[in-house]
Amino acid sequence: MTKQHKMETATEQDKFKNLARALIRFCIKDGDNASNELSEKLCRMQQHVSKLESQITENTENKEELYASLGDLKLEIMESVVILQFFDRVAQRLDHVLLSIDAIDSNEEFRANMSMHFTMEDERIIHNALLSGDTISVAIDKANNKLNQIIDNNDDIELF
């Protein structure tokens, strides 16, 4: 193996190690955000329940307000279920971290086709950015920008 080939291999290995690191960091940040959001939603649900309890004991004549409060509670529950899907995304991302680490010792064909194993757009963005030479922080910023663009445009969010 020539010295040049060893340098290229090391660079290629560094890219896949950075991919693994970026995916882990992305999972951690995503987990923190989801946990905070879920905690806030659960607190709001508790407030809705408390409000309903007091309304029921104080006054049963104002049914429209009670139904509106129940509708708010149903919405909070539905949104909380969506947030819980975060944990499925974490498991998938960690599987992909393992795949990235395995790619270090694999052949070029495996590494070239590895992005097909990613089920989430943000992972493909990180993968492609790192393999094109971007830093970890730039790759993560690109993925976050895409997610923010989806949210801002009210596009469909990936559900599992």
Residue pairs with C-beta under 8 A, 6 or more apart in sequence:
1 9
12 111
13 104
15 130
15 131
15 133
16 100
16 101
16 103
16 104
16 111
17 101
17 104
18 130
18 135
18 136
18 139
19 100
19 126
19 127
19 130
19 131
20 97
20 100
20 101
21 136
22 126
22 130
22 136
22 139
22 140
23 93
23 94
23 96
23 97
23 100
23 123
23 126
24 94
24 97
25 136
25 140
26 93
26 122
26 126
26 140
26 143
27 89
27 90
27 93
27 94
27 97
29 140
30 86
30 89
30 90
31 86
31 90
34 83
34 86
37 83
38 80
38 83
38 84
38 86
41 76
41 79
41 80
41 83
42 80
44 76
45 73
45 76
45 77
45 80
48 69
48 72
48 73
48 76
49 73
51 69
52 66
52 69
52 70
52 73
55 62
55 65
55 66
55 69
56 66
82 157
82 159
85 159
85 160
88 160
89 120
89 160
92 119
92 120
92 160
93 120
93 123
96 117
96 118
96 123
99 114
99 117
100 114
103 110
103 111
103 114
114 127
115 124
115 127
115 128
118 124
118 127
120 158
121 146
121 158
122 143
122 144
122 146
122 147
123 143
125 139
125 142
125 143
125 146
126 139
126 140
126 142
126 143
129 138
129 139
129 142
129 143
130 136
130 139
134 142
149 155
150 156
150 157
151 157
